[in-house]
Amino acid sequence: MRAITIPEPGGPEALVWAEVPDPRPAEGEVVVEVVASAVNRADLLQRQGFYDPPPGSSLYPGLECAGRIVEVGPGVHGWAVGDEVCALLAGGGYAEKVAVPAGQLLPVPSGLDLVSAAALPEVTCTVWSNVFMIAHLRPGETVLVHGGASGIGTMAIQLAKAVGARVAVTAGGPDKLARCAELGADILIDYREQDFVQEIRKATDGKGADVILDIIGAKYLQRNIKALAVSGRLAIIGLQGGVKAEVNLAALMAKRAAITGAGLRARPLNEKAAIVAAVREHVWPLIGNGQVRPIVDRTLPMSEAAEAHRVVDDSAHVGKVVLTV
């Protein structure tokens, strides 16, 4: 088969579409013939040499895919050759085939094609696990989503609205904020021109956000604590603004706040399977009835993965960039 390889870390040009061995399913795995995958910022970090795959997983980038099962390994039940699926991966989505633990498979939601479905697994699993399973966002609460126009952000807006929360977002510029508003965002903050701490306090009569979903990390830590409501929950899922920052513990204690940090890629298989099962139970019906949908900015051939990485590097997109085989 062919896959995107990274012979040497570097810029987008480091991605090479090359012949590689076909995967074989281990115990509890299936092989999926990939129709499409999607670009995540973790892929950019892997390309640069900063985010190696977990031991034992595929060396190729790609944390999600959609396609058809072509081989079923021993110990797999409930899935068959020919089933159309999308999948959460630890790697290997940028390829013509990938081996997937059966617990990380999802059926393609009704009414969606495989290309659109490829944009779902990583964002739905990330948002549901962090915003709902960890931070316990409840109806009537306010959630602040940093990077509202990103793949994660566009999904977080829709899921939060679906459960009856009020949604604030930060994004860069009026065009991206307008797209967030179309998806249901109530409070629009241009991080280039406005102070999100002041804006969220103003919009909540001084209370602050009950939940903050943060992709920035260190750069925003102190301001996020200021923006939290009493008993607020800060869920950190990205480190675009650095990895080290000081915490004012007195401010944290005064808010009776909680800070959590979680990723998906390196979690044990049983934890990933539990998250995927929760997404299938709670999110898939919302997609099936049209309340929630994947937001795809553009599709590009897998062989043009370098161009897709340039788009995401430049934040020149809203939603997900999808690669097709």
C-alpha positions in Angstrom: 0.0 0.0 0.0 1.0 3.7 0.0 1.2 5.9 3.1 2.5 9.3 4.1 5.9 8.8 5.6 8.3 11.2 7.4 11.8 10.2 6.5 13.2 13.2 8.3 11.3 15.7 10.5 10.7 19.1 9.1 8.3 21.4 7.3 5.3 20.2 5.2 7.7 19.1 2.5 8.9 16.3 4.9 5.7 14.4 4.1 6.4 11.7 1.5 3.7 9.5 -0.2 5.5 6.2 -0.5 5.1 2.4 -0.8 5.1 0.7 2.6 4.1 -2.8 3.8 0.4 -3.6 4.3 -0.9 -3.8 7.9 -2.1 -7.0 9.3 -4.7 -7.2 12.1 -3.6 -8.3 15.5 -5.9 -9.9 18.1 -9.0 -7.6 18.5 -8.2 -5.5 15.4 -9.6 -5.0 11.9 -8.0 -3.6 8.8 -9.8 -0.6 7.3 -9.3 0.4 3.6 -9.1 4.2 4.0 -11.3 6.5 2.0 -10.4 9.6 3.9 -8.5 10.9 6.9 -8.4 14.4 8.5 -5.6 16.7 9.6 -5.0 17.4 13.3 -2.4 19.6 14.9 -0.9 16.6 16.5 0.0 15.5 13.0 1.9 18.7 12.5 3.9 18.1 15.7 4.7 14.6 14.6 5.9 15.9 11.2 8.2 18.3 13.1 9.6 15.5 15.3 7.9 16.7 18.5 5.2 14.0 19.0 6.2 10.4 18.4 3.4 7.8 18.1 2.8 5.6 21.2 4.8 2.4 21.3 3.4 -0.3 19.1 1.2 2.0 17.0 1.6 3.0 13.3 4.5 5.2 12.5 2.5 7.2 9.9 0.5 10.3 10.9 -3.2 10.4 11.0 -5.4 10.2 14.2 -8.7 9.3 12.4 -10.1 7.9 9.3 -13.2 6.6 7.5 -13.4 3.7 5.1 -14.5 0.0 4.7 -13.4 -3.0 6.7 -11.4 -5.4 4.5 -10.0 -7.8 7.0 -11.2 -8.9 10.5 -8.7 -10.2 13.0 -9.2 -12.9 15.7 -11.4 -12.0 18.6 -13.4 -9.3 16.9 -17.2 -9.5 17.2 -19.9 -7.2 15.8 -17.9 -6.1 12.7 -17.6 -7.7 9.3 -15.8 -7.2 6.0 -17.6 -4.5 4.0 -18.8 -2.5 6.9 -18.4 1.3 6.4 -16.8 2.8 9.5 -14.9 5.7 10.9 -12.2 5.2 13.5 -10.2 6.9 16.2 -6.5 6.0 15.7 -3.2 6.3 17.5 -1.6 6.8 14.0 -1.7 5.5 10.5 -4.7 7.4 9.0 -2.6 8.9 6.3 -2.5 5.7 4.4 -4.5 3.4 2.0 -5.0 0.9 4.9 -4.8 0.9 8.6 -5.2 -1.6 11.4 -7.7 -0.5 14.1 -8.6 -1.9 17.5 -12.3 -2.9 17.2 -13.2 -0.8 20.3 -12.2 2.4 18.4 -14.6 1.8 15.5 -17.8 3.7 14.9 -20.4 3.2 12.3 -20.8 5.9 9.7 -23.7 8.1 10.9 -26.8 7.9 8.8 -26.9 10.5 6.1 -23.2 11.0 6.0 -20.7 10.0 3.3 -17.3 8.5 4.2 -15.4 11.7 3.4 -17.5 13.8 5.9 -17.3 11.0 8.5 -13.5 11.1 8.5 -13.8 14.5 10.1 -15.6 13.2 13.2 -13.7 10.7 15.4 -11.0 12.9 16.8 -13.1 16.0 17.5 -16.1 14.1 18.9 -14.0 12.0 21.2 -11.9 14.9 22.3 -14.8 17.2 23.0 -17.1 14.7 24.6 -14.4 13.2 26.9 -13.1 16.6 28.1 -16.2 18.9 28.1 -18.8 16.3 29.3 -17.1 13.3 30.8 -14.4 15.3 32.7 -15.6 18.9 33.0 -19.3 17.8 33.3 -20.8 20.8 31.3 -24.5 21.1 32.3 -27.5 22.7 30.7 -27.7 26.4 31.4 -23.9 26.7 32.1 -21.6 28.9 30.1 -18.6 27.3 28.2 -15.8 29.3 26.7 -14.2 27.6 23.7 -10.8 28.9 22.6 -10.2 28.5 18.9 -13.9 28.3 18.1 -13.3 28.1 14.4 -11.0 25.1 14.6 -12.1 21.5 14.1 -12.4 21.0 17.9 -14.0 24.4 18.3 -16.7 23.9 15.7 -17.7 20.6 17.3 -17.6 22.0 20.8 -20.0 24.8 19.9 -22.5 22.4 18.4 -22.4 19.8 21.2 -22.6 22.4 23.9 -25.6 24.0 22.3 -27.2 20.6 21.8 -27.2 20.0 25.6 -28.5 23.5 26.4 -25.3 25.4 27.4 -24.5 29.0 26.5 -21.4 29.2 24.3 -18.6 31.8 24.2 -15.8 31.5 21.7 -12.5 33.2 20.8 -11.4 33.3 17.2 -9.2 35.5 15.0 -11.2 38.0 13.0 -14.8 38.7 12.1 -15.1 36.1 9.3 -14.2 33.2 11.7 -16.5 34.6 14.4 -19.3 34.8 11.9 -18.9 31.1 11.2 -19.0 30.4 14.9 -22.2 32.4 15.2 -23.7 30.3 12.4 -23.0 27.2 14.4 -24.7 28.7 17.5 -22.1 30.6 19.5 -23.7 33.2 21.7 -20.7 35.3 22.7 -18.1 36.2 20.1 -14.6 37.4 21.1 -11.9 38.4 18.7 -8.7 37.4 20.6 -6.7 39.8 18.3 -8.7 42.9 19.4 -10.4 42.0 22.7 -9.5 40.7 26.2 -11.4 37.5 26.6 -11.3 37.8 30.4 -13.1 41.2 30.3 -15.5 40.0 27.6 -16.6 36.8 29.3 -17.1 38.7 32.6 -19.2 41.4 30.8 -21.3 38.8 29.0 -22.0 36.8 32.3 -22.6 39.8 34.6 -19.2 39.2 36.2 -19.7 35.5 36.9 -17.3 34.0 34.3 -17.3 30.8 32.4 -18.3 27.5 34.1 -16.2 25.5 31.7 -13.2 26.6 29.5 -11.9 24.3 26.7 -8.4 25.5 26.1 -6.0 24.6 23.2 -3.4 27.3 24.1 -1.9 26.1 27.4 0.7 28.1 29.3 0.1 31.5 27.6 -3.5 31.5 28.7 -3.3 29.8 32.0 -3.5 32.8 34.4 -6.1 34.6 32.3 -8.2 31.4 32.0 -8.3 31.2 35.8 -9.4 34.8 36.0 -12.1 34.0 33.4 -13.5 31.0 35.3 -16.7 31.2 37.4 -16.7 30.0 41.0 -16.5 26.1 40.8 -15.4 26.5 37.2 -13.5 23.8 35.3 -10.6 24.5 33.0 -10.0 21.6 30.5 -6.6 22.0 28.8 -6.3 19.9 25.6 -3.6 21.8 23.6 -0.3 23.5 24.2 0.0 25.9 21.3 1.0 28.7 23.7 3.7 26.7 25.6 4.0 24.1 28.3 5.2 25.9 31.4 3.4 28.6 33.4 3.1 29.7 37.0 -0.3 29.2 38.8 -1.6 31.6 41.3 -2.9 29.0 43.8 -4.7 31.6 45.9 -6.8 32.6 42.8 -7.5 29.0 42.0 -8.6 28.2 45.6 -10.7 31.3 45.7 -12.6 30.1 42.6 -12.8 26.5 44.0 -11.8 25.7 40.5 -10.4 22.6 38.8 -7.8 22.3 36.1 -7.5 19.2 34.0 -5.3 18.2 31.2 -6.0 15.2 28.9 -5.0 13.8 25.5 -6.4 10.9 23.6 -3.5 9.4 21.6 -1.6 7.7 24.4 -4.5 6.5 26.5 -4.9 2.7 27.1 -7.2 0.9 24.7 -9.9 0.3 27.3 -10.1 4.0 28.0 -10.3 4.9 24.3 -13.0 2.2 23.8 -15.0 3.7 26.7 -14.8 7.2 25.2 -15.8 5.8 21.7 -18.7 4.0 23.2 -19.9 7.2 25.0 -19.6 9.1 21.7 -21.7 6.5 19.9 -24.3 6.6 22.6 -24.6 10.4 23.1 -23.2 12.1 20.0 -24.1 9.8 17.1 -27.9 10.4 17.6 -27.3 14.1 17.4 -25.5 13.7 14.1 -28.2 11.3 12.8 -30.9 13.9 13.5 -29.0 16.8 12.0 -28.4 18.7 15.3 -24.6 18.3 14.9 -22.6 17.9 11.7 -18.9 17.7 10.7 -17.5 21.0 9.5 -15.2 20.4 6.5 -13.2 23.4 5.3 -11.8 21.6 2.2 -10.7 18.2 0.9 -7.3 17.5 -0.7 -5.8 14.3 -2.2 -3.7 12.3 0.3 -0.7 12.8 -2.0 -1.1 16.6 -1.3 -0.8 16.2 2.5 1.9 18.8 2.5 -0.5 21.4 1.2 -3.0 20.4 3.8 -0.4 20.9 6.5 0.4 24.3 5.2 -3.3 25.3 5.5 -3.5 24.1 9.1 -0.1 25.7 9.9 -1.5 29.0 8.8 -4.8 28.6 10.5 -6.4 29.3 7.1 -9.4 27.1 7.7 -12.6 26.7 9.6 -13.4 23.2 10.8 -11.4 20.3 9.4 -9.1 19.7 6.4 -9.8 16.3 5.0 -7.4 14.1 3.0 -8.9 11.6 0.5 -7.3 8.5 -1.0 
